[in-house]
């Protein structure tokens, strides 16, 4: 497999994000805990014969990115799609500062593989960054480390969203651990991402098959071959559709809160 090449950091779009702009400060992700059942970004990299598990820092040309930010009409920008911003906090902090200077909200999606420095946190706070910390019941030790980083580094400074990837587990231990993630979120908002899964996935053995059904794709409008248990956390903000979709009278699946940039009461 080939490694990613270094290219200029630019706004980009894909099928998942729709017309919502995204930025990657690196390409690839060294820390995926589930290499036997990797995320969609890893799967797409494999299709293009790219080594997803060897991240490569991307090049920041300020003039280029600034022009794109000024032209973009949206109110927020996602940082982290085919990579994890925590792999390069300095670069990610610079990008968040530029997004804020352009009058938009930076939204980081991360698994907190690396902790930010105090200086990084100060810059993220000044840029009014929203940090989504992705967790799942499968990753017990990683969740403990992430919780420690939130408590010791981010709490009281940066707006944190607990982004929980949920499954309907058949194993009570995993189900209890998922409930523990919900309880430990505290006052921070929860964004739920129900795992969509194939029967051939290694993770299928953990699922309660009686609670799963075919997923209705919000992009195509048709049932696909992935299975889902739907939303499992009452009151959580759902991440269940394309970022560009908004709810209508006939489509209640659309993204209502846009990665917690709307309708959120933040802890004081």
C-alpha positions as CSV (number, residue, x, y, z in Angstrom):
1,X,0.0,0.0,0.0
2,X,1.1,3.6,-0.7
3,X,1.4,6.3,2.0
4,X,-0.6,9.5,1.8
5,X,1.2,12.4,0.2
6,X,1.6,15.8,1.7
7,X,-0.9,18.3,0.1
8,X,-2.3,21.7,0.9
9,X,-5.0,21.9,3.6
10,X,-8.2,22.8,1.9
11,X,-12.0,22.6,2.4
12,X,-13.4,19.4,1.0
13,X,-16.7,17.6,0.8
14,X,-17.8,14.0,0.6
15,X,-21.0,11.9,0.5
16,X,-21.3,11.9,4.3
17,X,-20.8,15.6,4.9
18,X,-22.7,16.7,1.8
19,X,-22.4,20.5,1.3
20,X,-20.9,20.9,4.8
21,X,-17.2,21.8,4.6
22,X,-14.5,19.7,6.3
23,X,-10.8,20.1,6.9
24,X,-8.1,17.5,7.6
25,X,-4.9,18.6,9.2
26,X,-3.4,15.2,8.6
27,X,-4.4,12.2,6.4
28,X,-4.6,8.8,7.9
29,X,-5.0,7.8,11.6
30,X,-2.5,5.7,13.6
31,X,-4.7,5.0,16.6
32,X,-7.8,3.2,15.4
33,X,-8.6,0.6,18.1
34,X,-10.7,-1.5,15.7
35,X,-8.4,-2.4,12.9
36,X,-10.3,-5.6,12.4
37,X,-13.5,-3.5,11.8
38,X,-12.2,-0.1,10.8
39,X,-14.1,3.2,10.2
40,X,-15.4,4.3,6.9
41,X,-12.3,6.5,6.3
42,X,-10.1,3.4,6.7
43,X,-12.2,1.4,4.3
44,X,-12.1,4.1,1.6
45,X,-8.3,4.4,2.0
46,X,-8.0,0.6,1.5
47,X,-10.1,0.9,-1.7
48,X,-7.6,3.4,-3.0
49,X,-4.6,1.3,-1.9
50,X,-3.6,3.8,0.8
51,X,-2.0,3.0,4.1
52,X,-4.6,4.6,6.4
53,X,-2.6,3.6,9.6
54,X,0.4,5.8,8.6
55,X,-0.7,9.4,9.1
56,X,0.9,12.2,7.2
57,X,0.9,15.8,8.2
58,X,-0.6,18.1,5.6
59,X,0.7,21.5,4.5
60,X,-0.9,24.7,5.7
61,X,-0.8,27.6,3.2
62,X,-2.6,30.4,5.0
63,X,-3.5,32.5,2.0
64,X,-5.1,29.5,0.2
65,X,-7.2,28.4,3.1
66,X,-8.2,31.9,4.1
67,X,-9.6,32.6,0.7
68,X,-11.7,29.4,0.8
69,X,-12.9,30.2,4.3
70,X,-14.0,33.6,3.3
71,X,-16.0,32.3,0.3
72,X,-17.7,29.5,2.3
73,X,-21.2,30.5,3.3
74,X,-21.7,27.9,6.1
75,X,-21.6,28.8,9.8
76,X,-19.3,26.0,11.0
77,X,-16.6,23.7,9.7
78,X,-15.7,20.2,10.8
79,X,-12.0,19.5,11.5
80,X,-11.3,15.7,11.3
81,X,-12.8,13.4,8.7
82,X,-10.2,11.1,7.2
83,X,-7.8,11.7,10.2
84,X,-7.8,12.7,13.8
85,X,-6.9,16.3,14.8
86,X,-5.3,15.1,18.0
87,X,-2.4,13.7,15.9
88,X,-1.2,17.3,15.3
89,X,-2.7,19.7,17.9
90,X,-0.5,22.6,16.8
91,X,-1.6,22.4,13.2
92,X,-5.3,21.8,14.3
93,X,-5.2,24.8,16.7
94,X,-3.9,27.0,13.9
95,X,-6.7,25.9,11.6
96,X,-9.3,26.5,14.3
97,X,-8.0,30.0,14.8
98,X,-8.3,30.7,11.1
99,X,-11.9,29.3,11.1
100,X,-12.8,31.6,13.9
101,X,-11.1,34.6,12.3
102,X,-13.4,33.9,9.3
103,X,-16.4,34.2,11.6
104,X,-17.2,30.5,11.7
105,X,-17.3,27.9,14.4
106,X,-14.6,25.2,14.4
107,X,-15.9,21.7,15.3
108,X,-13.2,19.1,16.1
109,X,-14.1,15.4,15.9
110,X,-11.4,13.4,17.8
111,X,-10.7,10.2,19.7
112,X,-8.1,12.1,21.8
113,X,-5.2,9.8,20.8
114,X,-2.8,12.5,22.1
115,X,-3.5,15.2,24.8
116,X,-3.3,18.8,23.8
117,X,-0.8,21.1,25.6
118,X,-1.9,23.9,27.8
119,X,-1.1,26.3,25.0
120,X,-3.2,24.3,22.5
121,X,-6.2,24.4,24.9
122,X,-5.8,28.2,25.3
123,X,-5.9,28.6,21.5
124,X,-8.9,26.3,21.1
125,X,-10.7,28.2,23.8
126,X,-10.0,31.5,22.2
127,X,-11.3,30.1,18.8
128,X,-14.5,29.0,20.6
129,X,-13.9,25.5,19.4
130,X,-16.4,22.7,20.0
131,X,-14.6,19.4,20.6
132,X,-16.5,16.1,20.0
133,X,-14.7,13.3,21.8
134,X,-15.7,10.0,20.2
135,X,-16.1,6.9,22.5
136,X,-17.6,3.5,22.5
137,X,-18.2,0.7,25.0
138,X,-15.7,-1.5,23.2
139,X,-12.7,0.8,24.1
140,X,-12.6,0.6,27.9
141,X,-9.0,1.6,28.5
142,X,-9.0,4.3,25.8
143,X,-12.2,5.7,27.3
144,X,-10.5,6.0,30.7
145,X,-7.6,7.9,29.1
146,X,-10.0,10.2,27.2
147,X,-12.0,11.0,30.4
148,X,-8.7,11.9,32.2
149,X,-7.8,14.3,29.3
150,X,-11.2,15.9,29.4
151,X,-11.1,16.4,33.2
152,X,-7.5,17.6,33.4
153,X,-7.2,19.5,30.2
154,X,-10.5,20.6,28.7
155,X,-13.1,21.0,31.4
156,X,-14.0,24.6,32.1
157,X,-12.2,25.9,29.0
158,X,-13.3,24.1,25.8
159,X,-16.9,23.1,25.0
160,X,-16.9,19.3,25.0
161,X,-19.4,17.0,23.4
162,X,-19.5,13.3,24.3
163,X,-19.9,11.6,21.0
164,X,-20.9,8.0,21.8
165,X,-21.0,5.3,19.1
166,X,-23.8,3.1,20.3
167,X,-24.7,-0.6,19.7
168,X,-27.4,-2.8,21.0
169,X,-25.1,-5.3,22.7
170,X,-26.1,-8.8,23.6
171,X,-23.4,-8.8,26.2
172,X,-24.6,-7.3,29.5
173,X,-21.1,-6.2,30.4
174,X,-20.8,-4.1,27.2
175,X,-24.3,-2.8,27.6
176,X,-23.5,-1.7,31.2
177,X,-20.3,-0.1,30.0
178,X,-22.2,1.9,27.4
179,X,-24.7,3.1,30.1
180,X,-21.6,4.1,32.2
181,X,-20.4,6.3,29.3
182,X,-23.8,8.0,29.3
183,X,-23.8,8.6,33.0
184,X,-20.2,9.9,33.1
185,X,-20.9,12.5,30.4
186,X,-22.2,14.7,33.2
187,X,-23.5,18.1,32.1
188,X,-21.7,17.9,28.7
189,X,-24.1,17.3,25.8
190,X,-24.2,13.8,24.2
191,X,-24.2,13.3,20.5
192,X,-25.2,9.7,19.6
193,X,-23.9,7.9,16.5
194,X,-25.6,4.6,16.1
195,X,-23.2,2.1,14.6
196,X,-24.2,0.9,11.1
197,X,-22.9,-2.6,10.6
198,X,-22.8,-5.5,8.1
199,X,-23.5,-9.1,9.2
200,X,-20.0,-9.9,8.0
201,X,-18.4,-7.5,10.3
202,X,-16.3,-8.9,13.2
203,X,-18.4,-6.7,15.5
204,X,-21.6,-8.4,14.5
205,X,-20.9,-11.1,17.1
206,X,-21.3,-8.5,19.8
207,X,-24.7,-7.3,18.6
208,X,-28.2,-8.4,19.7
209,X,-29.5,-9.4,16.3
210,X,-33.1,-9.2,17.4
211,X,-32.8,-5.4,17.7
212,X,-31.3,-4.7,14.3
213,X,-33.0,-3.8,11.0
214,X,-31.9,-2.5,7.6
215,X,-30.7,1.0,7.6
216,X,-32.5,3.6,5.5
217,X,-29.9,5.7,3.8
218,X,-30.7,9.5,4.2
219,X,-28.6,10.1,1.1
220,X,-30.2,7.6,-1.3
221,X,-33.5,7.3,0.4
222,X,-33.4,3.5,0.1
223,X,-32.7,0.6,2.4
224,X,-29.1,-0.5,2.2
225,X,-27.4,-3.7,3.4
226,X,-26.1,-2.2,6.6
227,X,-28.0,-2.9,9.8
228,X,-28.8,-0.5,12.7
229,X,-30.4,-0.6,16.1
230,X,-31.4,3.1,15.7
231,X,-31.1,5.7,18.4
232,X,-30.6,4.3,21.9
233,X,-30.0,7.3,24.1
234,X,-33.1,9.3,25.0
235,X,-32.5,13.1,24.8
236,X,-29.1,12.8,23.0
237,X,-28.4,14.8,19.8
238,X,-28.5,12.3,17.0
239,X,-25.8,12.0,14.4
240,X,-27.7,9.8,12.0
241,X,-27.6,11.4,8.6
242,X,-25.7,13.5,6.1
243,X,-24.4,16.7,7.7
244,X,-26.1,18.8,5.1
245,X,-29.6,17.5,5.7
246,X,-32.1,19.5,7.7
247,X,-35.4,18.2,9.2
248,X,-38.6,18.8,7.3
249,X,-42.2,17.8,8.0
250,X,-41.6,14.6,6.1
251,X,-38.0,14.0,7.1
252,X,-37.4,13.8,10.9
253,X,-34.0,12.2,10.4
254,X,-32.3,15.3,9.2
255,X,-29.5,16.8,11.3
256,X,-31.2,19.3,13.6
257,X,-28.3,20.6,15.6
258,X,-25.4,20.6,13.2
259,X,-22.7,19.0,15.4
260,X,-24.0,20.8,18.5
261,X,-23.6,24.3,17.0
262,X,-27.3,24.8,17.5
263,X,-29.9,24.1,20.3
264,X,-27.3,23.3,22.9
265,X,-27.2,24.4,26.6
266,X,-23.6,24.3,27.6
267,X,-22.5,23.8,31.2
268,X,-21.3,26.9,33.0
